Amino acid sequence: MIKLKTVFLSFIILTVNLSAFTQGKISFIEEYIDFELDSTYFSINGLYSFYNPTDKEINQPIIFPFAVETNQIDSIRITNLNDFSKVKVHRLEKSISFFVNMLPLDTTVVNIFYRQKTAKNNTYIITSTQTWKQPLKKAVYTLTTSLFIDENYFSYPFVSKEIANEKSIFRWEEKDFMPDREFEIVIKE
């Protein structure tokens, strides 16, 4: 059992080190995230675009962080939209790792969906963008909720708000975006 744990820990360390080492080979260029918040779940459904500027095929490890431990996350689903294949996920303590295979001079779009229990303060980690050492060319976020949200506690100012089917829909749009704080949604008491 100890040997198995050592092998697994070595894999995790290797994956993290590979991620840090090869992060410069591909670029994380865009994200489009739809958040949904109700009395039970905070759901995240996002499209993440990666670009391979090299003339070689790359199989890149990606570390995707969460604001809570992975045992509090359910329904994790990752799909490579280039070939509609399901991506295998390895759970870590507060993140997951997975690989993205990229053809030379190509863009790969990955859909990541997960949800966690609704809390008073709901956080989505976006400062991890800094590890890529370049801003996102574009980031678009929408939040749909029927709950009373404290708009004064949004981490970033929204660009629009509308009401549809008794739900509030907030929208954020950023260009050349290097987040300096997490994306937070606070429910009014």
C-alpha positions in Angstrom: 0.0 0.0 0.0 2.8 2.4 0.9 4.6 1.6 -2.4 1.3 2.3 -4.3 1.0 5.7 -2.5 4.6 6.5 -3.4 4.1 5.7 -7.0 0.9 7.8 -7.1 2.6 10.7 -5.3 5.5 10.5 -7.8 3.0 10.7 -10.7 1.4 13.8 -9.2 4.8 15.5 -8.6 5.8 14.6 -12.2 2.5 15.9 -13.6 2.9 19.2 -11.7 6.5 19.6 -12.7 5.7 18.8 -16.3 2.9 21.3 -16.3 5.2 24.0 -15.0 8.0 23.0 -17.4 5.9 22.7 -20.6 3.5 25.6 -19.8 5.4 27.8 -22.2 4.9 25.5 -25.1 1.2 26.0 -25.5 -1.0 29.1 -24.7 -4.2 29.4 -22.7 -5.9 32.0 -24.9 -9.7 32.2 -24.1 -12.4 31.1 -21.7 -16.2 31.4 -21.9 -17.8 30.4 -18.6 -21.5 30.0 -17.8 -22.2 30.0 -14.0 -25.5 28.9 -12.6 -26.4 29.5 -9.0 -29.5 28.1 -7.3 -30.3 27.1 -3.7 -28.6 23.7 -4.2 -25.7 24.0 -6.6 -23.1 26.4 -8.0 -22.5 25.0 -11.5 -19.7 25.9 -13.8 -19.8 25.1 -17.5 -16.9 26.5 -19.5 -15.1 26.5 -22.8 -11.3 26.8 -22.5 -9.2 27.4 -25.6 -5.5 26.4 -25.9 -3.2 27.2 -28.8 -0.1 25.2 -29.9 2.3 27.7 -31.6 4.9 25.0 -32.3 5.4 22.8 -35.4 5.2 19.6 -33.2 2.3 17.7 -31.7 2.1 18.2 -27.9 0.4 16.2 -25.2 0.1 18.8 -22.5 -0.7 18.2 -18.8 -3.1 20.8 -17.4 -3.8 21.5 -13.7 -7.3 22.9 -13.1 -7.8 24.3 -9.6 -10.9 24.5 -7.4 -11.8 26.8 -4.5 -12.9 23.8 -2.5 -11.5 20.3 -2.0 -12.4 17.9 -4.9 -14.4 15.7 -2.6 -16.9 18.6 -2.5 -17.1 18.7 -6.3 -19.4 16.4 -8.3 -20.4 15.8 -11.9 -16.9 16.6 -13.2 -17.0 16.2 -17.0 -14.3 17.2 -19.5 -14.7 16.9 -23.2 -12.2 17.7 -26.0 -14.5 19.5 -28.5 -12.0 19.0 -31.3 -12.9 15.3 -31.5 -15.7 15.1 -28.9 -13.7 12.7 -26.8 -14.1 12.3 -23.1 -11.0 13.4 -21.2 -9.7 11.3 -18.4 -9.5 13.2 -15.1 -7.1 12.7 -12.1 -8.4 14.1 -8.8 -6.0 15.9 -6.5 -6.7 17.6 -3.2 -8.1 20.9 -4.6 -7.6 20.4 -8.3 -7.8 18.0 -11.1 -5.2 17.2 -13.8 -5.8 16.0 -17.3 -4.0 15.9 -20.7 -4.8 17.9 -23.8 -3.4 16.6 -27.1 -2.7 19.3 -29.6 -1.7 19.2 -33.2 0.9 21.7 -34.5 -0.3 25.2 -35.0 -3.7 24.3 -33.8 -6.3 25.4 -31.2 -8.0 22.9 -28.9 -11.2 23.8 -27.1 -12.1 21.9 -24.0 -15.5 21.9 -22.2 -15.3 21.5 -18.5 -18.4 21.1 -16.4 -18.7 20.6 -12.6 -20.8 21.7 -9.7 -20.5 22.1 -6.0 -22.9 22.8 -3.2 -24.1 26.4 -3.0 -22.5 28.4 -0.2 -22.8 32.0 1.0 -19.6 32.8 -0.8 -19.2 31.0 -4.1 -15.7 31.2 -5.7 -14.3 30.3 -9.1 -10.5 30.3 -9.3 -9.3 32.6 -12.1 -5.9 33.8 -10.8 -4.4 30.5 -12.0 -4.3 32.3 -15.4 -1.1 33.9 -14.0 0.8 30.6 -14.2 0.5 30.9 -18.0 2.5 34.1 -17.9 0.3 35.8 -20.4 -3.2 37.4 -20.3 -6.3 35.7 -21.8 -7.0 37.3 -25.1 -10.7 37.1 -24.2 -12.8 36.1 -21.2 -16.6 36.1 -21.1 -18.6 35.1 -18.0 -22.3 34.9 -17.4 -24.1 34.2 -14.2 -27.7 33.0 -14.1 -29.5 32.9 -10.8 -32.8 33.3 -9.1 -31.1 34.0 -5.7 -30.6 37.4 -4.2 -27.0 38.2 -5.0 -25.0 41.0 -3.3 -23.8 42.9 -6.4 -21.5 45.0 -4.1 -19.4 41.9 -3.5 -18.7 40.9 -7.1 -14.9 40.7 -7.6 -15.2 42.4 -11.0 -17.8 44.9 -12.3 -20.3 43.3 -14.7 -21.1 44.9 -18.0 -24.8 44.0 -18.2 -27.7 42.7 -16.2 -31.1 41.5 -17.4 -34.0 39.7 -15.9 -35.5 36.7 -17.8 -37.9 34.1 -16.5 -37.6 35.5 -12.9 -33.8 35.0 -13.0 -31.0 37.6 -13.1 -28.4 37.2 -15.8 -25.1 39.0 -15.3 -22.4 39.3 -17.9 -18.7 40.1 -17.8 -16.4 40.6 -20.8 -12.7 41.1 -20.6 -9.9 41.4 -23.2 -6.2 40.9 -22.5 -7.3 39.8 -19.1 -4.8 38.9 -16.3 -6.9 38.3 -13.2 -5.5 39.6 -10.0 -8.3 38.2 -7.7 -10.7 35.3 -7.8 -14.2 35.5 -9.2 -16.6 35.6 -6.2 -20.4 35.6 -5.9 -21.9 36.3 -2.5 -25.5 35.5 -1.6 -27.4 38.1 0.4 -28.7 36.8 3.8 
